[in-house]
Amino acid sequence: MNDFIENYNPNSVAEKNGNFMGLPFNYDSANLIIFPIPWEVTVSYRAGTANGPQRILDASLQIDLFDFDHPDGWKQGIFMVEIPQEMIEKNNYYRQQAARIIERQAEGKSLTDSPDLTPVLEAINQAGEQVNHWLFTQSQAALNQGKRVAVIGGDHSSPLGYFQALANQYDDWGILHIDAHADLRNAYEGFEFSHASIMFNAIKIPQISKLVQVGVRDICHDEVQIINQSNNRIIGYYDSAIKQQLYAGKTWLDLCREIISHLPEKVYISYDIDGLDPKLCPNTGTPVPGGLELEQVYCLFRELVNSGRKIIGFDVCEVGDAEWDGNVGARTVYKIANLLDLSQK
């Protein structure tokens, strides 16, 4: 590791070496392993997030390495695994199949109408399970080597396999969830591993003791009921309520500290980019007016670190297939990676 650092000039032009930010690390020498998941089979509004990992990788080469929170954060060693081409091909195939199911439902017809699409739905759910298993296996192997893990989606269904691996590692941890959506739908549109069902699936994992959701502003009745009946296992900080408190004079810093007070000692950050104001992520899968500023979210994460809590992992999902979205996504990945490192020192 020292050789990699001593021989690297962080002020030079980033080398196009296939790694995040052109950093000079490989799997063995890095402490943080990033797994790209180019998967968006169940996206129901706008496609493109499967290309998010590539957009983030491309944009990362333009980012300077100095970070105001952690100037030497890059020295932790960050390595992004090669984007799996086989997963891209499967995504493209099953995305077309899922579109048939979504269209059938939009017409108000049953999947059993001719032609019967229930076998197609079963095949899509099985494909989603295979993606989860791949990520679980890869994450588990990295964690067993003492490495940290991050995930870049793809849609927000992407990190479930990593959640399952972390559940084998930690008995009690919480999720700090940034999102325009609660993602608490039960098998949305029949897809067990829908992007809209990631947190519904997450709370099936008993080791996840708390889910704190920030920025939610597009939610259905069932999801509100799940939150209200969760005995405070799920805490919702809705965007409209946040704004109302800020308009009334409450400081964002105080609100951040209140949000964090609900979380246990070990915290996972699940970051759907559409939690931000859509001017920052206009090509995300399901943009919603309103939302948070980038520095507001960074402030929240800083306060998480300042509270003494430990960030155990993170994902950044739903980054759109566009240069600007990739730019914002890459900066977000690097910032959380550095704060994760700080929290563990």
Buried (B, 14 or more C-beta within 10 A) or exposed (E): EEEBBEEBEBEEEBEEEEBBBBBBBEEEBBBBBBBBBBBBBBBBEBBBBBBBBBBBBBBBBBBEBEBEBBEEBBBBBBBBBEBBEEBBEBBBBBBEBBBBBBEBBEEEEEBEEEEEBEEBBEBBBEBBBEBBEBBBEBBBEBBEEEBBBBBBBBBBBBBBBBBBBBBEBBEEBBBBBBBBBBBBBEBBBBBBBBBBBBBBBBBEBEBBBBBBBBBBBBBBEEBBEBBEEBEEBBBBBBBEEBBEBEEEEEEBEEBBBBBBEBBBEBBBBBBBBBBBBBEBBEBBBBBBEBBBEBEBBBBBBBBBBEBEBBBBBBBBBBBBBBEBBBBBBBBBBBBBBBBBBBBEE
